[in-house]
């Protein structure tokens, strides 16, 4: 989970996204690090799913579907229910989903 919180104009998007400045942001660097770690342990198997959402004006928006969602949480995992998840196999898969929004 990566969260940025702050007032308008404080640099959240620049820090998290970075792509507008031809620099990697926190999101891309984290994904790259996760996939490098997975590749360094080839004897282990894992599946990686991503979901992207924003909270704006007290509304939760699923960035993979561009739809508002409810704030219902799973009783055990506490993850948001109704949030779209996509399986990503490598960093390039991740970037394809991430750059689409």
C-alpha positions in Angstrom: 0.0 0.0 0.0 1.3 3.4 -1.0 -0.5 6.5 0.4 0.0 10.2 -0.2 -1.8 12.7 1.9 -1.6 16.5 1.9 -3.2 19.7 0.8 -3.6 20.8 -2.8 -0.4 21.8 -4.5 1.9 20.2 -1.9 3.5 17.8 -4.4 1.7 14.5 -3.9 1.2 13.8 -7.6 4.7 14.7 -8.5 6.2 12.5 -5.7 4.0 9.5 -6.4 3.8 9.8 -10.2 7.0 11.5 -11.3 6.4 10.7 -15.0 5.6 14.2 -16.0 9.1 15.3 -15.0 10.9 12.4 -16.8 11.7 10.9 -13.4 10.3 7.8 -11.8 7.9 8.4 -8.9 7.5 6.4 -5.7 4.9 4.1 -7.4 7.1 3.1 -10.3 10.2 2.7 -8.1 8.3 0.5 -5.6 6.9 -1.7 -8.4 10.4 -2.0 -9.9 11.8 -3.0 -6.6 9.0 -5.6 -6.0 9.6 -7.3 -9.4 13.4 -7.2 -8.9 12.9 -9.0 -5.6 10.6 -11.6 -7.1 13.1 -12.3 -9.9 15.9 -12.7 -7.4 14.0 -15.6 -5.8 13.1 -17.8 -8.7 12.4 -20.9 -6.5 9.4 -19.1 -5.0 6.1 -18.6 -6.7 3.8 -15.7 -6.2 1.0 -13.8 -7.9 0.9 -10.0 -7.8 -2.3 -8.0 -8.3 -2.7 -4.3 -8.5 -5.5 -2.0 -7.7 -5.4 1.8 -8.0 -7.8 4.2 -6.3 -8.0 7.7 -5.1 -10.0 9.4 -2.4 -11.1 12.8 -3.7 -13.7 15.1 -2.1 -14.7 12.2 0.2 -15.4 9.9 -2.7 -13.4 6.7 -3.5 -12.7 6.2 -7.2 -11.4 3.0 -8.8 -8.7 4.3 -11.2 -8.7 1.0 -13.2 -12.4 1.3 -14.1 -12.9 5.1 -13.6 -15.9 4.4 -11.4 -16.8 5.5 -7.9 -16.9 2.6 -5.4 -18.4 2.1 -1.9 -16.2 2.2 1.2 -17.2 -1.4 2.2 -14.3 -3.3 3.6 -13.7 -7.1 3.7 -14.3 -8.2 7.3 -11.0 -10.1 7.6 -8.6 -8.4 5.2 -10.0 -4.9 5.6 -9.4 -4.4 1.9 -11.9 -2.3 0.0 -14.6 -4.5 -1.6 -15.7 -3.8 -5.2 -12.2 -2.6 -6.1 -11.0 -3.9 -9.4 -7.8 -5.9 -9.3 -5.5 -6.9 -12.2 -2.9 -9.6 -12.3 0.5 -8.3 -13.3 3.3 -10.7 -14.2 6.1 -8.2 -14.6 7.1 -4.5 -14.4 6.0 -3.9 -18.0 2.5 -5.3 -17.3 2.3 -3.0 -14.3 3.3 0.0 -16.3 0.7 -0.8 -19.0 -2.1 -0.6 -16.4 -0.6 2.3 -14.5 0.0 4.5 -17.5 -3.6 4.0 -18.8 -5.1 6.0 -16.0 
